[in-house]
């Protein structure tokens, strides 16, 4: 199985679709947000550093993030393919991912971009706040995360386009439709 990068704004469904893809294709899964939240929960040094950024809706510095990503990747079983969820979020991270994978004889595989209107994203995130109580799912922090996404992460879509691996899926209101389109693209790429 080839690697997959799942890309999109906060609330676009990266975690949800990753879970579906992992269940169907039995891949490895790295959610950098989950890795950081678990470090915070365990009270590690890294967790303490990460908390300040996350609570403020900002990105963790690239150097630190790239290091965490490589360690997490190396701890996963080889040959099953990995879905990268929430990474890369900057051009520097994307370049580092490409190099890190090349050094291991792997590549990025395909990128899946989820496009969802901002009002829908906001409604979903406020709803998630009620259900899961994530500290960064409040209106003020969500707005900051949207700004960070627009300024630092969204330009990466073009970077993936140039790499020739961008596959865009636009939300039209039905999860099942999204899923069958995504699965079809993965099968075509396999
Ligand atoms: P997520 O669960 O993917 O929405 O991530 C939650 C928060 O974790 C983000 O708002 C960032 O503060 C931090 N984070 C997750 N992934 C990254 C990354 N690749 N680079 C920098 N910060 C990240």
py3Dmol code that shows the C-alpha trace and the ligand (Angstrom):
import py3Dmol

protein = """\
ATOM      1  CA  UNK A   1       0.000   0.000   0.000  1.00  0.00           C
ATOM      2  CA  UNK A   2       1.266   3.457  -0.904  1.00  0.00           C
ATOM      3  CA  UNK A   3       1.417   6.325   1.567  1.00  0.00           C
ATOM      4  CA  UNK A   4      -1.404   8.875   1.709  1.00  0.00           C
ATOM      5  CA  UNK A   5      -1.343  12.480   2.883  1.00  0.00           C
ATOM      6  CA  UNK A   6      -4.739  13.780   3.980  1.00  0.00           C
ATOM      7  CA  UNK A   7      -4.960  17.543   3.758  1.00  0.00           C
ATOM      8  CA  UNK A   8      -7.564  20.159   4.646  1.00  0.00           C
ATOM      9  CA  UNK A   9      -8.684  22.881   7.051  1.00  0.00           C
ATOM     10  CA  UNK A  10      -9.523  22.222  10.712  1.00  0.00           C
ATOM     11  CA  UNK A  11     -12.875  20.388  10.749  1.00  0.00           C
ATOM     12  CA  UNK A  12     -12.639  19.246   7.116  1.00  0.00           C
ATOM     13  CA  UNK A  13     -12.841  15.581   8.155  1.00  0.00           C
ATOM     14  CA  UNK A  14      -9.164  14.512   8.040  1.00  0.00           C
ATOM     15  CA  UNK A  15      -9.524  12.358  11.170  1.00  0.00           C
ATOM     16  CA  UNK A  16     -12.886  10.906  10.165  1.00  0.00           C
ATOM     17  CA  UNK A  17     -11.816   9.890   6.648  1.00  0.00           C
ATOM     18  CA  UNK A  18      -8.435   8.675   7.909  1.00  0.00           C
ATOM     19  CA  UNK A  19     -10.235   6.256  10.249  1.00  0.00           C
ATOM     20  CA  UNK A  20     -12.333   4.952   7.336  1.00  0.00           C
ATOM     21  CA  UNK A  21      -9.277   4.558   5.096  1.00  0.00           C
ATOM     22  CA  UNK A  22      -7.286   2.817   7.835  1.00  0.00           C
ATOM     23  CA  UNK A  23     -10.174   0.392   8.466  1.00  0.00           C
ATOM     24  CA  UNK A  24     -10.537  -0.473   4.763  1.00  0.00           C
ATOM     25  CA  UNK A  25      -6.883  -0.671   3.726  1.00  0.00           C
ATOM     26  CA  UNK A  26      -5.253  -1.671   7.029  1.00  0.00           C
ATOM     27  CA  UNK A  27      -2.684   1.107   6.887  1.00  0.00           C
ATOM     28  CA  UNK A  28      -0.628   2.819   9.558  1.00  0.00           C
ATOM     29  CA  UNK A  29      -1.968   6.184  10.760  1.00  0.00           C
ATOM     30  CA  UNK A  30      -0.077   9.213  12.070  1.00  0.00           C
ATOM     31  CA  UNK A  31      -2.208  12.071  13.376  1.00  0.00           C
ATOM     32  CA  UNK A  32       0.257  14.697  14.566  1.00  0.00           C
ATOM     33  CA  UNK A  33      -2.549  16.417  16.533  1.00  0.00           C
ATOM     34  CA  UNK A  34      -3.253  13.135  18.392  1.00  0.00           C
ATOM     35  CA  UNK A  35       0.477  12.588  19.034  1.00  0.00           C
ATOM     36  CA  UNK A  36       0.721  16.060  20.580  1.00  0.00           C
ATOM     37  CA  UNK A  37      -2.484  15.704  22.625  1.00  0.00           C
ATOM     38  CA  UNK A  38      -1.193  12.438  24.051  1.00  0.00           C
ATOM     39  CA  UNK A  39       2.120  14.116  25.007  1.00  0.00           C
ATOM     40  CA  UNK A  40       0.127  16.834  26.784  1.00  0.00           C
ATOM     41  CA  UNK A  41      -2.006  14.248  28.600  1.00  0.00           C
ATOM     42  CA  UNK A  42       1.139  12.426  29.744  1.00  0.00           C
ATOM     43  CA  UNK A  43       2.697  15.668  30.976  1.00  0.00           C
ATOM     44  CA  UNK A  44       5.934  15.247  28.962  1.00  0.00           C
ATOM     45  CA  UNK A  45       8.378  18.072  28.200  1.00  0.00           C
ATOM     46  CA  UNK A  46       7.226  18.024  24.593  1.00  0.00           C
ATOM     47  CA  UNK A  47       3.611  18.181  25.770  1.00  0.00           C
ATOM     48  CA  UNK A  48       4.357  21.264  27.853  1.00  0.00           C
ATOM     49  CA  UNK A  49       5.897  23.033  24.862  1.00  0.00           C
ATOM     50  CA  UNK A  50       3.107  21.930  22.514  1.00  0.00           C
ATOM     51  CA  UNK A  51       0.279  23.054  24.806  1.00  0.00           C
ATOM     52  CA  UNK A  52       1.151  26.738  24.536  1.00  0.00           C
ATOM     53  CA  UNK A  53       0.978  26.627  20.755  1.00  0.00           C
ATOM     54  CA  UNK A  54      -2.123  24.438  20.489  1.00  0.00           C
ATOM     55  CA  UNK A  55      -4.179  26.461  22.990  1.00  0.00           C
ATOM     56  CA  UNK A  56      -3.318  29.544  21.006  1.00  0.00           C
ATOM     57  CA  UNK A  57      -4.241  28.042  17.638  1.00  0.00           C
ATOM     58  CA  UNK A  58      -0.626  28.305  16.402  1.00  0.00           C
ATOM     59  CA  UNK A  59       1.583  25.704  14.752  1.00  0.00           C
ATOM     60  CA  UNK A  60       4.332  23.905  16.662  1.00  0.00           C
ATOM     61  CA  UNK A  61       7.739  24.983  15.210  1.00  0.00           C
ATOM     62  CA  UNK A  62       8.732  23.018  12.101  1.00  0.00           C
ATOM     63  CA  UNK A  63      12.002  21.631  13.450  1.00  0.00           C
ATOM     64  CA  UNK A  64      10.316  20.059  16.463  1.00  0.00           C
ATOM     65  CA  UNK A  65       7.400  18.759  14.419  1.00  0.00           C
ATOM     66  CA  UNK A  66       9.627  17.180  11.753  1.00  0.00           C
ATOM     67  CA  UNK A  67      11.615  15.367  14.430  1.00  0.00           C
ATOM     68  CA  UNK A  68       8.434  13.998  16.072  1.00  0.00           C
ATOM     69  CA  UNK A  69       7.094  12.901  12.692  1.00  0.00           C
ATOM     70  CA  UNK A  70      10.234  10.965  11.739  1.00  0.00           C
ATOM     71  CA  UNK A  71      10.317   9.179  15.114  1.00  0.00           C
ATOM     72  CA  UNK A  72       6.628   8.264  14.875  1.00  0.00           C
ATOM     73  CA  UNK A  73       7.048   7.022  11.301  1.00  0.00           C
ATOM     74  CA  UNK A  74      10.051   4.868  12.185  1.00  0.00           C
ATOM     75  CA  UNK A  75       8.114   3.218  15.012  1.00  0.00           C
ATOM     76  CA  UNK A  76       5.388   1.937  12.627  1.00  0.00           C
ATOM     77  CA  UNK A  77       5.526  -1.418  10.825  1.00  0.00           C
ATOM     78  CA  UNK A  78       7.057  -1.178   7.349  1.00  0.00           C
ATOM     79  CA  UNK A  79       5.351  -1.986   4.057  1.00  0.00           C
ATOM     80  CA  UNK A  80       1.722  -1.309   5.038  1.00  0.00           C
ATOM     81  CA  UNK A  81       1.583   2.300   3.919  1.00  0.00           C
ATOM     82  CA  UNK A  82       0.926   5.202   6.275  1.00  0.00           C
ATOM     83  CA  UNK A  83      -1.720   7.897   6.230  1.00  0.00           C
ATOM     84  CA  UNK A  84      -0.336  11.272   7.307  1.00  0.00           C
ATOM     85  CA  UNK A  85      -3.130  13.234   8.978  1.00  0.00           C
ATOM     86  CA  UNK A  86      -2.347  16.830   9.942  1.00  0.00           C
ATOM     87  CA  UNK A  87       1.181  16.768   8.521  1.00  0.00           C
ATOM     88  CA  UNK A  88       2.633  18.520   6.578  1.00  0.00           C
ATOM     89  CA  UNK A  89       1.170  21.943   7.427  1.00  0.00           C
ATOM     90  CA  UNK A  90       3.963  24.149   6.011  1.00  0.00           C
ATOM     91  CA  UNK A  91       6.148  24.037   2.903  1.00  0.00           C
ATOM     92  CA  UNK A  92       9.182  23.306   5.132  1.00  0.00           C
ATOM     93  CA  UNK A  93       7.388  20.287   6.606  1.00  0.00           C
ATOM     94  CA  UNK A  94       6.403  19.077   3.134  1.00  0.00           C
ATOM     95  CA  UNK A  95       9.991  19.312   1.872  1.00  0.00           C
ATOM     96  CA  UNK A  96      11.212  17.540   5.014  1.00  0.00           C
ATOM     97  CA  UNK A  97       8.632  14.761   4.609  1.00  0.00           C
ATOM     98  CA  UNK A  98       9.640  14.191   1.007  1.00  0.00           C
ATOM     99  CA  UNK A  99      13.316  13.961   1.992  1.00  0.00           C
ATOM    100  CA  UNK A 100      12.663  11.789   5.044  1.00  0.00           C
ATOM    101  CA  UNK A 101      10.674   9.297   2.958  1.00  0.00           C
ATOM    102  CA  UNK A 102      13.221   9.295   0.113  1.00  0.00           C
ATOM    103  CA  UNK A 103      15.998   8.509   2.616  1.00  0.00           C
ATOM    104  CA  UNK A 104      14.006   5.396   3.559  1.00  0.00           C
ATOM    105  CA  UNK A 105      13.288   4.388  -0.054  1.00  0.00           C
ATOM    106  CA  UNK A 106       9.624   5.490   0.269  1.00  0.00           C
ATOM    107  CA  UNK A 107       7.596   8.297  -1.255  1.00  0.00           C
ATOM    108  CA  UNK A 108       4.555  10.443  -0.470  1.00  0.00           C
ATOM    109  CA  UNK A 109       2.176   8.311  -2.561  1.00  0.00           C
ATOM    110  CA  UNK A 110      -0.923  10.448  -3.026  1.00  0.00           C
ATOM    111  CA  UNK A 111      -2.424  13.551  -1.433  1.00  0.00           C
ATOM    112  CA  UNK A 112      -6.141  13.776  -0.649  1.00  0.00           C
ATOM    113  CA  UNK A 113      -7.415  17.329  -0.241  1.00  0.00           C
ATOM    114  CA  UNK A 114     -10.734  17.929   1.525  1.00  0.00           C
ATOM    115  CA  UNK A 115     -12.434  21.205   0.569  1.00  0.00           C
ATOM    116  CA  UNK A 116     -15.273  22.433   2.814  1.00  0.00           C
ATOM    117  CA  UNK A 117     -16.899  25.890   3.176  1.00  0.00           C
ATOM    118  CA  UNK A 118     -15.781  27.853   6.226  1.00  0.00           C
ATOM    119  CA  UNK A 119     -19.307  28.152   7.725  1.00  0.00           C
ATOM    120  CA  UNK A 120     -19.667  24.368   7.616  1.00  0.00           C
ATOM    121  CA  UNK A 121     -16.222  23.991   9.225  1.00  0.00           C
ATOM    122  CA  UNK A 122     -17.101  26.386  12.048  1.00  0.00           C
ATOM    123  CA  UNK A 123     -20.412  24.612  12.750  1.00  0.00           C
ATOM    124  CA  UNK A 124     -18.682  21.214  12.817  1.00  0.00           C
ATOM    125  CA  UNK A 125     -15.921  22.397  15.154  1.00  0.00           C
ATOM    126  CA  UNK A 126     -18.345  24.023  17.589  1.00  0.00           C
ATOM    127  CA  UNK A 127     -20.325  20.802  17.590  1.00  0.00           C
ATOM    128  CA  UNK A 128     -17.135  18.780  18.202  1.00  0.00           C
ATOM    129  CA  UNK A 129     -16.396  21.092  21.143  1.00  0.00           C
ATOM    130  CA  UNK A 130     -19.664  19.958  22.750  1.00  0.00           C
ATOM    131  CA  UNK A 131     -19.031  16.277  22.018  1.00  0.00           C
ATOM    132  CA  UNK A 132     -15.287  15.927  22.678  1.00  0.00           C
ATOM    133  CA  UNK A 133     -14.387  19.031  24.686  1.00  0.00           C
ATOM    134  CA  UNK A 134     -11.145  19.767  22.806  1.00  0.00           C
ATOM    135  CA  UNK A 135      -9.511  22.820  24.393  1.00  0.00           C
ATOM    136  CA  UNK A 136      -8.783  24.447  21.008  1.00  0.00           C
ATOM    137  CA  UNK A 137     -12.362  24.033  19.696  1.00  0.00           C
ATOM    138  CA  UNK A 138     -13.673  27.400  20.892  1.00  0.00           C
ATOM    139  CA  UNK A 139     -14.736  30.174  18.530  1.00  0.00           C
ATOM    140  CA  UNK A 140     -11.756  32.450  19.203  1.00  0.00           C
ATOM    141  CA  UNK A 141      -9.115  29.724  18.759  1.00  0.00           C
ATOM    142  CA  UNK A 142     -10.939  28.243  15.761  1.00  0.00           C
ATOM    143  CA  UNK A 143     -10.715  31.629  13.992  1.00  0.00           C
ATOM    144  CA  UNK A 144      -6.969  31.736  14.665  1.00  0.00           C
ATOM    145  CA  UNK A 145      -6.608  28.177  13.333  1.00  0.00           C
ATOM    146  CA  UNK A 146      -8.473  29.186  10.148  1.00  0.00           C
ATOM    147  CA  UNK A 147      -6.061  32.135   9.707  1.00  0.00           C
ATOM    148  CA  UNK A 148      -3.047  29.866  10.228  1.00  0.00           C
ATOM    149  CA  UNK A 149      -4.528  27.412   7.735  1.00  0.00           C
ATOM    150  CA  UNK A 150      -5.153  30.128   5.126  1.00  0.00           C
ATOM    151  CA  UNK A 151      -1.711  31.720   5.496  1.00  0.00           C
ATOM    152  CA  UNK A 152       0.649  28.839   6.196  1.00  0.00           C
ATOM    153  CA  UNK A 153      -1.031  25.600   5.123  1.00  0.00           C
ATOM    154  CA  UNK A 154      -3.401  26.245   2.191  1.00  0.00           C
ATOM    155  CA  UNK A 155      -0.540  27.385  -0.130  1.00  0.00           C
ATOM    156  CA  UNK A 156       0.803  23.838   0.165  1.00  0.00           C
ATOM    157  CA  UNK A 157      -2.001  22.569  -2.089  1.00  0.00           C
ATOM    158  CA  UNK A 158      -0.109  24.113  -5.035  1.00  0.00           C
ATOM    159  CA  UNK A 159       3.099  22.439  -3.857  1.00  0.00           C
ATOM    160  CA  UNK A 160       1.335  19.051  -4.035  1.00  0.00           C
ATOM    161  CA  UNK A 161      -0.097  19.995  -7.424  1.00  0.00           C
ATOM    162  CA  UNK A 162       3.466  20.494  -8.704  1.00  0.00           C
ATOM    163  CA  UNK A 163       4.448  17.136  -7.216  1.00  0.00           C
ATOM    164  CA  UNK A 164       1.621  15.680  -9.338  1.00  0.00           C
ATOM    165  CA  UNK A 165      -0.109  13.933  -6.418  1.00  0.00           C
ATOM    166  CA  UNK A 166      -2.987  16.306  -5.544  1.00  0.00           C
ATOM    167  CA  UNK A 167      -6.510  14.808  -5.519  1.00  0.00           C
ATOM    168  CA  UNK A 168      -9.259  17.241  -4.473  1.00  0.00           C
ATOM    169  CA  UNK A 169     -12.630  16.257  -2.990  1.00  0.00           C
ATOM    170  CA  UNK A 170     -15.223  18.958  -2.326  1.00  0.00           C
ATOM    171  CA  UNK A 171     -17.876  18.503   0.350  1.00  0.00           C
ATOM    172  CA  UNK A 172     -21.373  18.554  -1.127  1.00  0.00           C
ATOM    173  CA  UNK A 173     -23.252  17.356   1.937  1.00  0.00           C
ATOM    174  CA  UNK A 174     -22.943  13.560   1.898  1.00  0.00           C
ATOM    175  CA  UNK A 175     -20.232  11.608   3.689  1.00  0.00           C
ATOM    176  CA  UNK A 176     -20.984   8.404   1.749  1.00  0.00           C
ATOM    177  CA  UNK A 177     -20.389  10.174  -1.581  1.00  0.00           C
ATOM    178  CA  UNK A 178     -17.091  11.602  -0.324  1.00  0.00           C
ATOM    179  CA  UNK A 179     -16.020   8.201   0.892  1.00  0.00           C
ATOM    180  CA  UNK A 180     -16.799   6.339  -2.316  1.00  0.00           C
ATOM    181  CA  UNK A 181     -14.979   9.008  -4.370  1.00  0.00           C
ATOM    182  CA  UNK A 182     -11.965   8.826  -2.055  1.00  0.00           C
ATOM    183  CA  UNK A 183     -11.868   5.014  -2.115  1.00  0.00           C
ATOM    184  CA  UNK A 184     -12.116   5.046  -5.932  1.00  0.00           C
ATOM    185  CA  UNK A 185      -9.135   7.420  -6.145  1.00  0.00           C
ATOM    186  CA  UNK A 186      -7.086   5.274  -3.749  1.00  0.00           C
ATOM    187  CA  UNK A 187      -7.893   2.107  -5.722  1.00  0.00           C
ATOM    188  CA  UNK A 188      -6.923   3.829  -8.961  1.00  0.00           C
ATOM    189  CA  UNK A 189      -3.612   4.927  -7.449  1.00  0.00           C
ATOM    190  CA  UNK A 190      -2.794   1.539  -5.881  1.00  0.00           C
TER     191      UNK A 190
END
"""
ligand_1 = """\
23
LIG
P -5.173 18.817 14.621
O -5.651 17.783 15.588
O -4.537 18.219 13.404
O -6.244 19.818 14.284
O -3.998 19.628 15.354
C -4.253 20.369 16.538
C -3.133 21.345 16.787
O -1.876 20.634 16.935
C -2.862 22.351 15.671
O -3.722 23.475 15.747
C -1.392 22.713 15.936
O -1.280 23.581 17.032
C -0.808 21.373 16.367
N -0.288 20.612 15.197
C -0.773 19.421 14.698
N -0.078 19.034 13.628
C 0.870 19.987 13.413
C 1.882 20.188 12.431
N 2.056 19.313 11.414
N 2.664 21.283 12.533
C 2.505 22.179 13.529
N 1.560 22.071 14.470
C 0.732 20.989 14.426
"""
view = py3Dmol.view(width=600, height=400)
view.addModel(protein, "pdb")
view.setStyle({"model": 0}, {"cartoon": {"style": "trace"}})
view.addModel(ligand_1, "xyz")
view.setStyle({"model": 1}, {"stick": {}})
view.zoomTo()
view.show()
